[in-house]
C-alpha cells in the first residue's frame, strides 16, 4: 500500500517518471529473478548443511534450537 501511495505522489509530481517506473518495473523484476532464485538455492544449501551438522546432537536427544 505504501509503495502505491508513493507512486501516486510521484505521478502527481512528475508523471513521465512515474509512467517510466510503471513500464520498467516488470523488466527489472525479470532481470532480478535469477538472483532471487540463486538466493533461495543458497538458503536451501545452508539449511541442509545445518541439518547435517546438528544431526549427531539430535540423535543423542538434544532439543532443537529455536534459531
PDB file of N, CA, C, O and CB in Angstrom:
ATOM      1  N   UNK A   1       0.825  -1.191   0.000  1.00  0.00           N
ATOM      2  CA  UNK A   1       0.000   0.000   0.000  1.00  0.00           C
ATOM      3  C   UNK A   1       0.868   1.254   0.000  1.00  0.00           C
ATOM      4  O   UNK A   1       0.573   2.224  -0.697  1.00  0.00           O
ATOM      5  CB  UNK A   1      -0.938  -0.001   1.206  1.00  0.00           C
ATOM      6  N   UNK A   2       1.935   1.224   0.783  1.00  0.00           N
ATOM      7  CA  UNK A   2       2.820   2.388   0.850  1.00  0.00           C
ATOM      8  C   UNK A   2       3.491   2.634  -0.497  1.00  0.00           C
ATOM      9  O   UNK A   2       3.652   3.784  -0.908  1.00  0.00           O
ATOM     10  CB  UNK A   2       3.882   2.194   1.945  1.00  0.00           C
ATOM     11  N   UNK A   3       3.883   1.568  -1.185  1.00  0.00           N
ATOM     12  CA  UNK A   3       4.513   1.726  -2.496  1.00  0.00           C
ATOM     13  C   UNK A   3       3.538   2.367  -3.486  1.00  0.00           C
ATOM     14  O   UNK A   3       3.932   3.193  -4.309  1.00  0.00           O
ATOM     15  CB  UNK A   3       5.000   0.362  -3.030  1.00  0.00           C
ATOM     16  N   UNK A   4       2.282   1.986  -3.401  1.00  0.00           N
ATOM     17  CA  UNK A   4       1.285   2.577  -4.298  1.00  0.00           C
ATOM     18  C   UNK A   4       1.082   4.062  -4.003  1.00  0.00           C
ATOM     19  O   UNK A   4       0.951   4.867  -4.925  1.00  0.00           O
ATOM     20  CB  UNK A   4      -0.050   1.831  -4.175  1.00  0.00           C
ATOM     21  N   UNK A   5       1.054   4.423  -2.732  1.00  0.00           N
ATOM     22  CA  UNK A   5       0.892   5.832  -2.368  1.00  0.00           C
ATOM     23  C   UNK A   5       2.100   6.661  -2.800  1.00  0.00           C
ATOM     24  O   UNK A   5       1.957   7.799  -3.248  1.00  0.00           O
ATOM     25  CB  UNK A   5       0.678   5.967  -0.857  1.00  0.00           C
ATOM     26  N   UNK A   6       3.295   6.075  -2.658  1.00  0.00           N
ATOM     27  CA  UNK A   6       4.489   6.780  -3.136  1.00  0.00           C
ATOM     28  C   UNK A   6       4.443   6.945  -4.647  1.00  0.00           C
ATOM     29  O   UNK A   6       4.834   7.986  -5.175  1.00  0.00           O
ATOM     30  CB  UNK A   6       5.767   6.028  -2.724  1.00  0.00           C
ATOM     31  N   UNK A   7       3.964   5.917  -5.345  1.00  0.00           N
ATOM     32  CA  UNK A   7       3.854   6.027  -6.796  1.00  0.00           C
ATOM     33  C   UNK A   7       2.825   7.097  -7.191  1.00  0.00           C
ATOM     34  O   UNK A   7       3.039   7.844  -8.145  1.00  0.00           O
ATOM     35  CB  UNK A   7       3.469   4.666  -7.403  1.00  0.00           C
ATOM     36  N   UNK A   8       1.717   7.165  -6.457  1.00  0.00           N
ATOM     37  CA  UNK A   8       0.731   8.216  -6.739  1.00  0.00           C
ATOM     38  C   UNK A   8       1.318   9.610  -6.512  1.00  0.00           C
ATOM     39  O   UNK A   8       1.048  10.533  -7.281  1.00  0.00           O
ATOM     40  CB  UNK A   8      -0.514   8.025  -5.861  1.00  0.00           C
ATOM     41  N   UNK A   9       2.114   9.758  -5.464  1.00  0.00           N
ATOM     42  CA  UNK A   9       2.782  11.034  -5.216  1.00  0.00           C
ATOM     43  C   UNK A   9       3.740  11.362  -6.358  1.00  0.00           C
ATOM     44  O   UNK A   9       3.806  12.506  -6.808  1.00  0.00           O
ATOM     45  CB  UNK A   9       3.540  10.998  -3.874  1.00  0.00           C
ATOM     46  N   UNK A  10       4.479  10.362  -6.823  1.00  0.00           N
ATOM     47  CA  UNK A  10       5.374  10.573  -7.958  1.00  0.00           C
ATOM     48  C   UNK A  10       4.582  10.906  -9.212  1.00  0.00           C
ATOM     49  O   UNK A  10       5.037  11.706 -10.030  1.00  0.00           O
ATOM     50  CB  UNK A  10       6.243   9.334  -8.196  1.00  0.00           C
ATOM     51  N   UNK A  11       3.420  10.317  -9.379  1.00  0.00           N
ATOM     52  CA  UNK A  11       2.571  10.609 -10.538  1.00  0.00           C
ATOM     53  C   UNK A  11       2.128  12.065 -10.532  1.00  0.00           C
ATOM     54  O   UNK A  11       2.068  12.700 -11.585  1.00  0.00           O
ATOM     55  CB  UNK A  11       1.344   9.684 -10.554  1.00  0.00           C
ATOM     56  N   UNK A  12       1.821  12.594  -9.365  1.00  0.00           N
ATOM     57  CA  UNK A  12       1.399  13.993  -9.261  1.00  0.00           C
ATOM     58  C   UNK A  12       2.581  14.931  -9.494  1.00  0.00           C
ATOM     59  O   UNK A  12       2.446  15.952 -10.169  1.00  0.00           O
ATOM     60  CB  UNK A  12       0.767  14.265  -7.882  1.00  0.00           C
ATOM     61  N   UNK A  13       3.739  14.581  -8.933  1.00  0.00           N
ATOM     62  CA  UNK A  13       4.902  15.469  -9.014  1.00  0.00           C
ATOM     63  C   UNK A  13       5.550  15.407 -10.387  1.00  0.00           C
ATOM     64  O   UNK A  13       5.842  16.446 -10.979  1.00  0.00           O
ATOM     65  CB  UNK A  13       5.926  15.107  -7.941  1.00  0.00           C
ATOM     66  N   UNK A  14       5.778  14.212 -10.898  1.00  0.00           N
ATOM     67  CA  UNK A  14       6.477  14.061 -12.178  1.00  0.00           C
ATOM     68  C   UNK A  14       5.901  12.852 -12.910  1.00  0.00           C
ATOM     69  O   UNK A  14       6.413  11.740 -12.779  1.00  0.00           O
ATOM     70  CB  UNK A  14       8.024  13.902 -11.966  1.00  0.00           C
ATOM     71  N   UNK A  15       4.844  13.070 -13.675  1.00  0.00           N
ATOM     72  CA  UNK A  15       4.141  11.957 -14.285  1.00  0.00           C
ATOM     73  C   UNK A  15       4.966  11.184 -15.319  1.00  0.00           C
ATOM     74  O   UNK A  15       4.764   9.974 -15.426  1.00  0.00           O
ATOM     75  CB  UNK A  15       2.900  12.458 -14.924  1.00  0.00           C
ATOM     76  N   UNK A  16       5.886  11.794 -16.094  1.00  0.00           N
ATOM     77  CA  UNK A  16       6.663  10.952 -17.023  1.00  0.00           C
ATOM     78  C   UNK A  16       7.557   9.934 -16.297  1.00  0.00           C
ATOM     79  O   UNK A  16       7.712   8.798 -16.746  1.00  0.00           O
ATOM     80  CB  UNK A  16       7.528  11.836 -17.921  1.00  0.00           C
ATOM     81  N   UNK A  17       8.137  10.358 -15.177  1.00  0.00           N
ATOM     82  CA  UNK A  17       8.965   9.444 -14.406  1.00  0.00           C
ATOM     83  C   UNK A  17       8.116   8.327 -13.794  1.00  0.00           C
ATOM     84  O   UNK A  17       8.555   7.179 -13.733  1.00  0.00           O
ATOM     85  CB  UNK A  17       9.719  10.205 -13.308  1.00  0.00           C
ATOM     86  N   UNK A  18       6.921   8.653 -13.347  1.00  0.00           N
ATOM     87  CA  UNK A  18       6.028   7.642 -12.776  1.00  0.00           C
ATOM     88  C   UNK A  18       5.612   6.627 -13.836  1.00  0.00           C
ATOM     89  O   UNK A  18       5.557   5.431 -13.551  1.00  0.00           O
ATOM     90  CB  UNK A  18       4.782   8.306 -12.161  1.00  0.00           C
ATOM     91  N   UNK A  19       5.322   7.075 -15.033  1.00  0.00           N
ATOM     92  CA  UNK A  19       4.948   6.150 -16.108  1.00  0.00           C
ATOM     93  C   UNK A  19       6.138   5.293 -16.530  1.00  0.00           C
ATOM     94  O   UNK A  19       5.977   4.110 -16.831  1.00  0.00           O
ATOM     95  CB  UNK A  19       4.402   6.925 -17.317  1.00  0.00           C
ATOM     96  N   UNK A  20       7.342   5.893 -16.554  1.00  0.00           N
ATOM     97  CA  UNK A  20       8.542   5.115 -16.881  1.00  0.00           C
ATOM     98  C   UNK A  20       8.774   4.045 -15.824  1.00  0.00           C
ATOM     99  O   UNK A  20       9.122   2.911 -16.151  1.00  0.00           O
ATOM    100  CB  UNK A  20       9.781   6.035 -16.995  1.00  0.00           C
ATOM    101  N   UNK A  21       8.582   4.402 -14.559  1.00  0.00           N
ATOM    102  CA  UNK A  21       8.748   3.420 -13.483  1.00  0.00           C
ATOM    103  C   UNK A  21       7.713   2.303 -13.616  1.00  0.00           C
ATOM    104  O   UNK A  21       8.020   1.136 -13.375  1.00  0.00           O
ATOM    105  CB  UNK A  21       8.625   4.101 -12.099  1.00  0.00           C
ATOM    106  N   UNK A  22       6.511   2.656 -13.993  1.00  0.00           N
ATOM    107  CA  UNK A  22       5.451   1.664 -14.153  1.00  0.00           C
ATOM    108  C   UNK A  22       5.767   0.701 -15.298  1.00  0.00           C
ATOM    109  O   UNK A  22       5.478  -0.492 -15.204  1.00  0.00           O
ATOM    110  CB  UNK A  22       4.107   2.358 -14.403  1.00  0.00           C
ATOM    111  N   UNK A  23       6.358   1.215 -16.375  1.00  0.00           N
ATOM    112  CA  UNK A  23       6.682   0.371 -17.520  1.00  0.00           C
ATOM    113  C   UNK A  23       7.956  -0.437 -17.309  1.00  0.00           C
ATOM    114  O   UNK A  23       8.076  -1.541 -17.840  1.00  0.00           O
ATOM    115  CB  UNK A  23       6.821   1.218 -18.759  1.00  0.00           C
ATOM    116  N   UNK A  24       8.914   0.093 -16.541  1.00  0.00           N
ATOM    117  CA  UNK A  24      10.181  -0.598 -16.347  1.00  0.00           C
ATOM    118  C   UNK A  24      10.144  -1.617 -15.210  1.00  0.00           C
ATOM    119  O   UNK A  24      11.020  -2.478 -15.132  1.00  0.00           O
ATOM    120  CB  UNK A  24      11.263   0.405 -16.083  1.00  0.00           C
ATOM    121  N   UNK A  25       9.154  -1.535 -14.332  1.00  0.00           N
ATOM    122  CA  UNK A  25       9.091  -2.432 -13.178  1.00  0.00           C
ATOM    123  C   UNK A  25       9.072  -3.911 -13.581  1.00  0.00           C
ATOM    124  O   UNK A  25       9.824  -4.687 -12.990  1.00  0.00           O
ATOM    125  CB  UNK A  25       7.859  -2.114 -12.349  1.00  0.00           C
ATOM    126  N   UNK A  26       8.260  -4.348 -14.549  1.00  0.00           N
ATOM    127  CA  UNK A  26       8.282  -5.777 -14.918  1.00  0.00           C
ATOM    128  C   UNK A  26       9.619  -6.215 -15.505  1.00  0.00           C
ATOM    129  O   UNK A  26      10.043  -7.351 -15.294  1.00  0.00           O
ATOM    130  CB  UNK A  26       7.177  -6.071 -15.918  1.00  0.00           C
ATOM    131  N   UNK A  27      10.284  -5.332 -16.237  1.00  0.00           N
ATOM    132  CA  UNK A  27      11.580  -5.680 -16.832  1.00  0.00           C
ATOM    133  C   UNK A  27      12.627  -5.851 -15.736  1.00  0.00           C
ATOM    134  O   UNK A  27      13.407  -6.802 -15.766  1.00  0.00           O
ATOM    135  CB  UNK A  27      12.031  -4.595 -17.845  1.00  0.00           C
ATOM    136  N   UNK A  28      12.648  -4.942 -14.778  1.00  0.00           N
ATOM    137  CA  UNK A  28      13.590  -5.045 -13.660  1.00  0.00           C
ATOM    138  C   UNK A  28      13.289  -6.289 -12.838  1.00  0.00           C
ATOM    139  O   UNK A  28      14.215  -6.962 -12.385  1.00  0.00           O
ATOM    140  CB  UNK A  28      13.527  -3.785 -12.768  1.00  0.00           C
ATOM    141  N   UNK A  29      12.015  -6.609 -12.637  1.00  0.00           N
ATOM    142  CA  UNK A  29      11.632  -7.809 -11.889  1.00  0.00           C
ATOM    143  C   UNK A  29      12.158  -9.063 -12.589  1.00  0.00           C
ATOM    144  O   UNK A  29      12.667  -9.974 -11.936  1.00  0.00           O
ATOM    145  CB  UNK A  29      10.093  -7.885 -11.733  1.00  0.00           C
ATOM    146  N   UNK A  30      12.034  -9.107 -13.911  1.00  0.00           N
ATOM    147  CA  UNK A  30      12.535 -10.262 -14.659  1.00  0.00           C
ATOM    148  C   UNK A  30      14.055 -10.350 -14.619  1.00  0.00           C
ATOM    149  O   UNK A  30      14.608 -11.448 -14.563  1.00  0.00           O
ATOM    150  CB  UNK A  30      12.064 -10.197 -16.104  1.00  0.00           C
ATOM    151  N   UNK A  31      14.738  -9.207 -14.646  1.00  0.00           N
ATOM    152  CA  UNK A  31      16.194  -9.216 -14.581  1.00  0.00           C
ATOM    153  C   UNK A  31      16.697  -9.668 -13.207  1.00  0.00           C
ATOM    154  O   UNK A  31      17.753 -10.293 -13.119  1.00  0.00           O
ATOM    155  CB  UNK A  31      16.738  -7.829 -14.906  1.00  0.00           C
ATOM    156  N   UNK A  32      15.965  -9.365 -12.142  1.00  0.00           N
ATOM    157  CA  UNK A  32      16.388  -9.737 -10.793  1.00  0.00           C
ATOM    158  C   UNK A  32      15.932 -11.133 -10.385  1.00  0.00           C
ATOM    159  O   UNK A  32      16.354 -11.634  -9.343  1.00  0.00           O
ATOM    160  CB  UNK A  32      15.866  -8.735  -9.805  1.00  0.00           C
ATOM    161  N   UNK A  33      15.082 -11.766 -11.179  1.00  0.00           N
ATOM    162  CA  UNK A  33      14.569 -13.094 -10.844  1.00  0.00           C
ATOM    163  C   UNK A  33      15.662 -14.148 -10.690  1.00  0.00           C
ATOM    164  O   UNK A  33      15.586 -14.939  -9.750  1.00  0.00           O
ATOM    165  CB  UNK A  33      13.600 -13.539 -11.896  1.00  0.00           C
ATOM    166  N   UNK A  34      16.674 -14.206 -11.557  1.00  0.00           N
ATOM    167  CA  UNK A  34      17.725 -15.216 -11.347  1.00  0.00           C
ATOM    168  C   UNK A  34      18.458 -15.045 -10.020  1.00  0.00           C
ATOM    169  O   UNK A  34      18.817 -16.039  -9.387  1.00  0.00           O
ATOM    170  CB  UNK A  34      18.729 -15.159 -12.481  1.00  0.00           C
ATOM    171  N   UNK A  35      18.688 -13.804  -9.586  1.00  0.00           N
ATOM    172  CA  UNK A  35      19.359 -13.576  -8.309  1.00  0.00           C
ATOM    173  C   UNK A  35      18.491 -14.051  -7.148  1.00  0.00           C
ATOM    174  O   UNK A  35      19.007 -14.575  -6.161  1.00  0.00           O
ATOM    175  CB  UNK A  35      19.703 -12.090  -8.141  1.00  0.00           C
ATOM    176  N   UNK A  36      17.180 -13.871  -7.259  1.00  0.00           N
ATOM    177  CA  UNK A  36      16.275 -14.347  -6.231  1.00  0.00           C
ATOM    178  C   UNK A  36      16.298 -15.878  -6.168  1.00  0.00           C
ATOM    179  O   UNK A  36      16.287 -16.459  -5.083  1.00  0.00           O
ATOM    180  CB  UNK A  36      14.848 -13.836  -6.494  1.00  0.00           C
ATOM    181  N   UNK A  37      16.329 -16.522  -7.333  1.00  0.00           N
ATOM    182  CA  UNK A  37      16.377 -17.982  -7.365  1.00  0.00           C
ATOM    183  C   UNK A  37      17.688 -18.507  -6.793  1.00  0.00           C
ATOM    184  O   UNK A  37      17.697 -19.518  -6.090  1.00  0.00           O
ATOM    185  CB  UNK A  37      16.191 -18.488  -8.793  1.00  0.00           C
ATOM    186  N   UNK A  38      18.798 -17.827  -7.089  1.00  0.00           N
ATOM    187  CA  UNK A  38      20.089 -18.224  -6.516  1.00  0.00           C
ATOM    188  C   UNK A  38      20.050 -18.055  -5.001  1.00  0.00           C
ATOM    189  O   UNK A  38      20.579 -18.897  -4.275  1.00  0.00           O
ATOM    190  CB  UNK A  38      21.251 -17.388  -7.129  1.00  0.00           C
ATOM    191  N   UNK A  39      19.435 -16.989  -4.517  1.00  0.00           N
ATOM    192  CA  UNK A  39      19.317 -16.776  -3.069  1.00  0.00           C
ATOM    193  C   UNK A  39      18.518 -17.879  -2.400  1.00  0.00           C
ATOM    194  O   UNK A  39      18.873 -18.325  -1.309  1.00  0.00           O
ATOM    195  CB  UNK A  39      18.669 -15.431  -2.783  1.00  0.00           C
ATOM    196  N   UNK A  40      17.451 -18.323  -3.035  1.00  0.00           N
ATOM    197  CA  UNK A  40      16.652 -19.424  -2.485  1.00  0.00           C
ATOM    198  C   UNK A  40      17.475 -20.710  -2.454  1.00  0.00           C
ATOM    199  O   UNK A  40      17.429 -21.457  -1.477  1.00  0.00           O
ATOM    200  CB  UNK A  40      15.361 -19.631  -3.315  1.00  0.00           C
ATOM    201  N   UNK A  41      18.227 -20.966  -3.524  1.00  0.00           N
ATOM    202  CA  UNK A  41      19.051 -22.177  -3.583  1.00  0.00           C
ATOM    203  C   UNK A  41      20.152 -22.149  -2.527  1.00  0.00           C
ATOM    204  O   UNK A  41      20.407 -23.161  -1.874  1.00  0.00           O
ATOM    205  CB  UNK A  41      19.668 -22.335  -4.979  1.00  0.00           C
ATOM    206  N   UNK A  42      20.806 -21.001  -2.353  1.00  0.00           N
ATOM    207  CA  UNK A  42      21.867 -20.888  -1.350  1.00  0.00           C
ATOM    208  C   UNK A  42      21.290 -21.059   0.049  1.00  0.00           C
ATOM    209  O   UNK A  42      21.904 -21.708   0.897  1.00  0.00           O
ATOM    210  CB  UNK A  42      22.591 -19.528  -1.469  1.00  0.00           C
ATOM    211  N   UNK A  43      20.119 -20.486   0.298  1.00  0.00           N
ATOM    212  CA  UNK A  43      19.470 -20.680   1.593  1.00  0.00           C
ATOM    213  C   UNK A  43      19.149 -22.141   1.849  1.00  0.00           C
ATOM    214  O   UNK A  43      19.280 -22.614   2.978  1.00  0.00           O
ATOM    215  CB  UNK A  43      18.200 -19.855   1.674  1.00  0.00           C
ATOM    216  N   UNK A  44      18.734 -22.859   0.823  1.00  0.00           N
ATOM    217  CA  UNK A  44      18.463 -24.284   0.962  1.00  0.00           C
ATOM    218  C   UNK A  44      19.717 -25.083   1.254  1.00  0.00           C
ATOM    219  O   UNK A  44      19.689 -26.017   2.055  1.00  0.00           O
ATOM    220  CB  UNK A  44      17.809 -24.809  -0.284  1.00  0.00           C
ATOM    221  N   UNK A  45      20.815 -24.724   0.609  1.00  0.00           N
ATOM    222  CA  UNK A  45      22.085 -25.413   0.860  1.00  0.00           C
ATOM    223  C   UNK A  45      22.538 -25.176   2.291  1.00  0.00           C
ATOM    224  O   UNK A  45      22.996 -26.108   2.952  1.00  0.00           O
ATOM    225  CB  UNK A  45      23.171 -24.940  -0.129  1.00  0.00           C
ATOM    226  N   UNK A  46      22.419 -23.942   2.785  1.00  0.00           N
ATOM    227  CA  UNK A  46      22.805 -23.650   4.164  1.00  0.00           C
ATOM    228  C   UNK A  46      21.914 -24.393   5.165  1.00  0.00           C
ATOM    229  O   UNK A  46      22.401 -24.873   6.189  1.00  0.00           O
ATOM    230  CB  UNK A  46      22.738 -22.141   4.421  1.00  0.00           C
ATOM    231  N   UNK A  47      20.634 -24.489   4.880  1.00  0.00           N
ATOM    232  CA  UNK A  47      19.740 -25.239   5.762  1.00  0.00           C
ATOM    233  C   UNK A  47      20.104 -26.726   5.769  1.00  0.00           C
ATOM    234  O   UNK A  47      20.050 -27.378   6.812  1.00  0.00           O
ATOM    235  CB  UNK A  47      18.274 -25.052   5.325  1.00  0.00           C
ATOM    236  N   UNK A  48      20.472 -27.251   4.614  1.00  0.00           N
ATOM    237  CA  UNK A  48      20.891 -28.647   4.519  1.00  0.00           C
ATOM    238  C   UNK A  48      22.174 -28.890   5.313  1.00  0.00           C
ATOM    239  O   UNK A  48      22.283 -29.881   6.035  1.00  0.00           O
ATOM    240  CB  UNK A  48      21.094 -29.043   3.051  1.00  0.00           C
ATOM    241  N   UNK A  49      23.151 -27.979   5.175  1.00  0.00           N
ATOM    242  CA  UNK A  49      24.399 -28.114   5.925  1.00  0.00           C
ATOM    243  C   UNK A  49      24.161 -28.014   7.426  1.00  0.00           C
ATOM    244  O   UNK A  49      24.784 -28.737   8.203  1.00  0.00           O
ATOM    245  CB  UNK A  49      25.398 -27.051   5.486  1.00  0.00           C
ATOM    246  N   UNK A  50      23.267 -27.126   7.837  1.00  0.00           N
ATOM    247  CA  UNK A  50      22.930 -27.005   9.257  1.00  0.00           C
ATOM    248  C   UNK A  50      22.300 -28.297   9.759  1.00  0.00           C
ATOM    249  O   UNK A  50      22.618 -28.751  10.858  1.00  0.00           O
ATOM    250  CB  UNK A  50      21.974 -25.815   9.494  1.00  0.00           C
ATOM    251  N   UNK A  51      21.420 -28.889   8.975  1.00  0.00           N
ATOM    252  CA  UNK A  51      20.781 -30.141   9.376  1.00  0.00           C
ATOM    253  C   UNK A  51      21.814 -31.261   9.500  1.00  0.00           C
ATOM    254  O   UNK A  51      21.733 -32.085  10.411  1.00  0.00           O
ATOM    255  CB  UNK A  51      19.687 -30.534   8.367  1.00  0.00           C
ATOM    256  N   UNK A  52      22.776 -31.289   8.590  1.00  0.00           N
ATOM    257  CA  UNK A  52      23.812 -32.327   8.658  1.00  0.00           C
ATOM    258  C   UNK A  52      24.702 -32.117   9.881  1.00  0.00           C
ATOM    259  O   UNK A  52      25.057 -33.080  10.562  1.00  0.00           O
ATOM    260  CB  UNK A  52      24.667 -32.327   7.370  1.00  0.00           C
ATOM    261  N   UNK A  53      25.066 -30.861  10.164  1.00  0.00           N
ATOM    262  CA  UNK A  53      25.952 -30.586  11.297  1.00  0.00           C
ATOM    263  C   UNK A  53      25.281 -30.875  12.638  1.00  0.00           C
ATOM    264  O   UNK A  53      25.949 -31.306  13.578  1.00  0.00           O
ATOM    265  CB  UNK A  53      26.413 -29.137  11.257  1.00  0.00           C
ATOM    266  N   UNK A  54      23.984 -30.648  12.742  1.00  0.00           N
ATOM    267  CA  UNK A  54      23.289 -30.857  14.001  1.00  0.00           C
ATOM    268  C   UNK A  54      22.671 -32.246  14.130  1.00  0.00           C
ATOM    269  O   UNK A  54      22.039 -32.547  15.142  1.00  0.00           O
ATOM    270  CB  UNK A  54      22.226 -29.823  14.159  1.00  0.00           C
ATOM    271  N   UNK A  55      22.845 -33.091  13.122  1.00  0.00           N
ATOM    272  CA  UNK A  55      22.263 -34.425  13.172  1.00  0.00           C
ATOM    273  C   UNK A  55      22.786 -35.267  14.340  1.00  0.00           C
ATOM    274  O   UNK A  55      21.984 -35.920  15.006  1.00  0.00           O
ATOM    275  CB  UNK A  55      22.533 -35.140  11.877  1.00  0.00           C
ATOM    276  N   UNK A  56      24.092 -35.280  14.617  1.00  0.00           N
ATOM    277  CA  UNK A  56      24.554 -36.094  15.763  1.00  0.00           C
ATOM    278  C   UNK A  56      23.930 -35.645  17.085  1.00  0.00           C
ATOM    279  O   UNK A  56      23.570 -36.482  17.914  1.00  0.00           O
ATOM    280  CB  UNK A  56      26.082 -36.025  15.874  1.00  0.00           C
ATOM    281  N   UNK A  57      23.800 -34.354  17.286  1.00  0.00           N
ATOM    282  CA  UNK A  57      23.202 -33.858  18.528  1.00  0.00           C
ATOM    283  C   UNK A  57      21.730 -34.251  18.614  1.00  0.00           C
ATOM    284  O   UNK A  57      21.237 -34.590  19.690  1.00  0.00           O
ATOM    285  CB  UNK A  57      23.348 -32.329  18.625  1.00  0.00           C
ATOM    286  N   UNK A  58      21.043 -34.207  17.508  1.00  0.00           N
ATOM    287  CA  UNK A  58      19.625 -34.596  17.517  1.00  0.00           C
ATOM    288  C   UNK A  58      19.473 -36.079  17.796  1.00  0.00           C
ATOM    289  O   UNK A  58      18.537 -36.495  18.479  1.00  0.00           O
ATOM    290  CB  UNK A  58      18.956 -34.244  16.181  1.00  0.00           C
ATOM    291  N   UNK A  59      20.398 -36.884  17.266  1.00  0.00           N
ATOM    292  CA  UNK A  59      20.323 -38.317  17.505  1.00  0.00           C
ATOM    293  C   UNK A  59      20.609 -38.653  18.965  1.00  0.00           C
ATOM    294  O   UNK A  59      20.114 -39.655  19.481  1.00  0.00           O
ATOM    295  CB  UNK A  59      21.297 -39.053  16.597  1.00  0.00           C
ATOM    296  N   UNK A  60      21.407 -37.820  19.632  1.00  0.00           N
ATOM    297  CA  UNK A  60      21.710 -38.051  21.037  1.00  0.00           C
ATOM    298  C   UNK A  60      20.634 -37.482  21.962  1.00  0.00           C
ATOM    299  O   UNK A  60      20.739 -37.620  23.181  1.00  0.00           O
ATOM    300  CB  UNK A  60      23.055 -37.445  21.378  1.00  0.00           C
ATOM    301  N   UNK A  61      19.633 -36.864  21.421  1.00  0.00           N
ATOM    302  CA  UNK A  61      18.494 -36.430  22.217  1.00  0.00           C
ATOM    303  C   UNK A  61      18.494 -34.973  22.614  1.00  0.00           C
ATOM    304  O   UNK A  61      17.730 -34.592  23.502  1.00  0.00           O
ATOM    305  CB  UNK A  61      18.422 -37.236  23.423  1.00  0.00           C
ATOM    306  N   UNK A  62      19.310 -34.143  22.003  1.00  0.00           N
ATOM    307  CA  UNK A  62      19.307 -32.717  22.317  1.00  0.00           C
ATOM    308  C   UNK A  62      18.054 -32.076  21.739  1.00  0.00           C
ATOM    309  O   UNK A  62      17.560 -32.478  20.686  1.00  0.00           O
ATOM    310  CB  UNK A  62      20.580 -32.023  21.769  1.00  0.00           C
ATOM    311  N   UNK A  63      17.556 -31.077  22.444  1.00  0.00           N
ATOM    312  CA  UNK A  63      16.371 -30.371  21.945  1.00  0.00           C
ATOM    313  C   UNK A  63      16.769 -29.434  20.811  1.00  0.00           C
ATOM    314  O   UNK A  63      17.847 -28.840  20.859  1.00  0.00           O
ATOM    315  CB  UNK A  63      15.676 -29.578  23.086  1.00  0.00           C
ATOM    316  N   UNK A  64      15.919 -29.288  19.788  1.00  0.00           N
ATOM    317  CA  UNK A  64      16.270 -28.394  18.672  1.00  0.00           C
ATOM    318  C   UNK A  64      16.258 -26.940  19.125  1.00  0.00           C
ATOM    319  O   UNK A  64      15.442 -26.533  19.952  1.00  0.00           O
ATOM    320  CB  UNK A  64      15.295 -28.586  17.490  1.00  0.00           C
ATOM    321  N   UNK A  65      17.185 -26.169  18.560  1.00  0.00           N
ATOM    322  CA  UNK A  65      17.249 -24.756  18.920  1.00  0.00           C
ATOM    323  C   UNK A  65      16.166 -23.997  18.164  1.00  0.00           C
ATOM    324  O   UNK A  65      15.647 -24.465  17.151  1.00  0.00           O
ATOM    325  CB  UNK A  65      18.654 -24.165  18.613  1.00  0.00           C
ATOM    326  N   UNK A  66      15.838 -22.818  18.680  1.00  0.00           N
ATOM    327  CA  UNK A  66      14.769 -22.025  18.070  1.00  0.00           C
ATOM    328  C   UNK A  66      15.264 -21.243  16.863  1.00  0.00           C
ATOM    329  O   UNK A  66      14.445 -20.746  16.090  1.00  0.00           O
ATOM    330  CB  UNK A  66      14.172 -21.070  19.092  1.00  0.00           C
ATOM    331  N   UNK A  67      16.566 -21.114  16.673  1.00  0.00           N
ATOM    332  CA  UNK A  67      17.114 -20.314  15.569  1.00  0.00           C
ATOM    333  C   UNK A  67      17.187 -21.109  14.304  1.00  0.00           C
ATOM    334  O   UNK A  67      17.624 -20.593  13.275  1.00  0.00           O
ATOM    335  CB  UNK A  67      18.487 -19.788  15.913  1.00  0.00           C
TER     336      UNK A  67
END
